[in-house]
Amino acid sequence: MNEASKKSGSSVKVWVLPTLVAAGLGLAAWQPIDLEALLEWGEQIGTTWWFLAAVMVAVAVLFTFGLPGSIALWLVAPFNHPVLSTIVLVIASTAGALGAYRFSGHLGRDWKPSGASGKVVDVLEQRGDMLTLLAMRMLPGFPHSVINFASGVLRLPLPSFIAATILGLTIKWGIYATAIHGIADAVEGDEAITVGTLVPLFVLVALTLVGAWARRRLTDRAESGG
């Protein structure tokens, strides 16, 4: 696969999660199915302590072994206040990130993925400071599993790793949770979807564009050795 194809594939991946969020919000807005009944059932289950605890454990385990756990956003955000959803997701994601950091420490420094993920490792090897980690955590387009594993393999400072994880994911999950919860409230209350409700989604799109630019800038700098 040539370099142009790799960059094209990377650009597509940047938009995967935002596109899924937009699709979900669109379905909620147009209601092709009876979403009110679905939301009512979800509120009965999704707000219970045992369900939230189970989601947190599942996310932590999945992230520890480099598996996708972001689907948990849809199990939590529509039914709970954005602040609670953000706290739940940040705690679970941080626990999973720490688990992956510890687990990947046993892989050895020979571990390195290929393609765009390998470039992320190159960036962290050259610039593994807190600001770089924070940018990667906050902006869409940087795979969390690669960040976690690379940080453990490279033995980046744990305090900076944890601080960047908590702060970056608080911002990122907060925006996602606010957007999804706002749409769910509008659907449940038979209210019109206003511009104010969609502001978090606009912010998400802006972050996605910035994330795509930042990823290209950082990976290009890593390739040039700058």
C-alpha positions in Angstrom: 0.0 0.0 0.0 1.5 3.4 -1.0 1.8 6.4 1.2 -1.2 8.2 -0.4 -3.4 5.3 0.3 -2.3 5.1 3.9 -3.0 8.8 4.5 -6.4 8.4 2.8 -7.2 5.5 5.1 -6.1 7.4 8.2 -8.3 10.4 7.2 -11.3 8.1 7.0 -10.7 6.6 10.4 -10.6 10.0 11.9 -14.2 10.5 11.0 -15.5 7.1 12.1 -16.6 7.9 15.7 -18.0 11.4 14.9 -19.9 10.0 11.9 -21.4 7.3 14.2 -22.4 10.0 16.7 -24.0 12.1 13.9 -25.8 9.1 12.5 -27.2 8.3 16.0 -28.3 11.8 16.6 -29.9 11.9 13.1 -31.9 8.8 13.9 -32.9 10.2 17.2 -34.1 13.4 15.5 -36.1 11.8 12.7 -37.4 8.8 14.9 -37.7 6.0 12.3 -38.5 3.8 15.3 -40.3 4.4 18.5 -37.5 6.0 20.4 -39.6 7.2 23.3 -40.2 3.6 24.4 -36.5 2.8 23.9 -35.5 5.8 26.0 -38.0 4.9 28.7 -36.6 1.4 28.9 -33.1 2.8 28.9 -33.8 5.1 31.7 -35.1 2.3 33.8 -31.9 0.3 33.3 -29.3 2.8 32.3 -29.5 4.9 35.5 -29.1 2.1 38.0 -25.9 1.9 39.9 -25.2 -1.7 39.0 -25.6 -1.0 35.3 -23.2 1.9 35.5 -20.7 -0.2 37.5 -20.9 -3.0 35.0 -20.3 -0.6 32.1 -17.3 0.8 33.9 -15.8 -2.6 34.5 -16.4 -3.7 30.9 -14.8 -0.5 29.5 -11.8 -0.8 31.8 -11.2 -4.5 30.8 -11.6 -3.8 27.1 -9.3 -0.8 27.2 -6.7 -2.8 29.1 -6.3 -5.3 26.3 -6.6 -2.7 23.5 -10.2 -3.5 22.5 -12.8 -0.9 21.6 -15.0 0.2 24.4 -16.4 3.5 23.1 -19.8 1.9 22.5 -20.3 2.4 26.2 -21.0 6.1 25.4 -24.3 5.1 23.9 -25.2 3.0 26.9 -24.6 5.8 29.4 -25.0 9.3 27.8 -28.6 9.2 26.6 -30.0 8.3 30.1 -27.8 10.2 32.5 -26.8 13.8 33.1 -23.8 14.7 31.0 -21.7 15.4 34.2 -22.4 11.9 35.6 -21.9 10.3 32.2 -18.5 12.0 31.8 -17.4 11.0 35.3 -18.3 7.3 34.6 -16.6 7.2 31.2 -13.5 9.1 32.4 -13.0 6.8 35.5 -13.6 3.7 33.3 -11.3 4.9 30.5 -8.6 6.0 32.9 -8.6 2.6 34.7 -8.4 0.9 31.3 -5.6 3.2 30.2 -3.6 2.4 33.3 -4.3 -1.3 32.9 -3.0 -1.1 29.3 0.0 0.9 30.4 0.9 -1.8 32.9 0.1 -4.7 30.5 2.0 -3.2 27.6 5.1 -2.8 29.8 5.6 -6.6 29.4 5.6 -6.4 25.6 9.1 -5.0 25.3 10.3 -2.1 23.2 10.2 -4.2 20.0 6.4 -3.7 19.9 5.4 -1.3 17.2 2.2 -1.3 15.1 2.3 -0.5 11.4 0.8 2.3 9.4 -0.7 5.4 11.0 -0.6 3.8 14.4 3.1 3.3 14.1 3.5 7.0 13.4 1.7 7.8 16.6 4.3 5.6 18.4 7.0 7.5 16.6 5.6 10.8 17.8 5.4 9.7 21.4 8.9 8.3 21.2 10.2 11.7 20.2 7.8 13.9 22.1 6.1 12.1 25.0 5.4 15.2 27.1 2.1 15.9 28.8 0.9 18.5 26.2 1.4 16.0 23.3 -0.4 13.3 25.2 -3.2 15.8 26.1 -3.7 16.8 22.5 -3.9 13.1 21.4 -6.4 12.3 24.1 -8.6 15.3 23.5 -8.7 15.3 19.7 -10.5 12.7 17.6 -8.3 10.6 15.3 -5.7 9.3 17.7 -6.5 5.7 18.7 -6.5 5.4 22.5 -5.3 1.8 22.5 -2.2 2.8 20.6 -1.6 5.7 23.0 -2.0 3.5 26.0 0.2 0.7 24.7 2.9 3.0 23.3 3.1 4.9 26.6 3.6 1.7 28.5 6.2 0.3 26.1 8.1 3.6 26.0 7.7 3.9 29.8 6.5 7.5 29.6 6.2 9.2 33.0 3.1 7.8 34.7 2.0 11.0 36.4 1.9 12.9 33.0 0.2 10.0 31.3 -2.6 9.8 34.0 -3.0 13.6 34.1 -3.3 13.9 30.3 -5.7 11.0 30.2 -8.0 12.4 32.8 -8.0 16.0 31.4 -8.2 15.0 27.8 -11.0 12.5 28.2 -12.9 14.8 30.4 -13.1 17.3 27.6 -13.7 14.7 24.9 -16.3 12.6 26.7 -18.0 15.7 28.0 -18.6 17.0 24.5 -19.9 13.6 23.3 -22.1 13.1 26.4 -23.6 16.6 26.2 -24.5 16.3 22.5 -26.1 12.9 22.9 -28.0 13.7 26.1 -29.3 17.0 24.6 -30.8 15.1 21.6 -32.2 12.4 23.8 -34.0 15.0 26.0 -35.4 16.8 23.0 -36.7 13.5 21.6 -38.2 12.4 24.9 -39.9 15.8 25.4 -41.2 16.1 21.8 -39.2 19.3 21.6 -37.7 20.8 18.4 -34.0 20.3 18.1 -32.5 23.8 18.4 -29.2 25.2 17.5 -28.2 25.2 21.1 -28.8 21.5 21.3 -26.5 20.9 18.4 -23.7 23.2 19.6 -21.7 20.3 21.2 -21.9 18.5 17.8 -20.6 21.5 16.0 -17.7 21.6 18.6 -17.1 18.0 17.9 -16.8 18.6 14.2 -14.4 21.4 14.8 -12.3 19.2 17.1 -12.3 16.5 14.4 -10.9 18.9 11.9 -8.3 20.2 14.3 -7.5 16.5 15.2 -7.0 15.6 11.6 -4.6 18.6 11.1 -2.7 17.9 14.4 -2.3 14.2 13.5 -0.9 15.1 10.1 1.4 17.7 11.6 2.7 15.5 14.3 3.2 12.5 12.1 4.9 14.5 9.4 7.3 16.0 12.0 8.0 12.5 13.3 8.9 11.3 9.8 11.2 14.2 9.3 12.8 13.6 12.7 11.9 17.2 13.8 
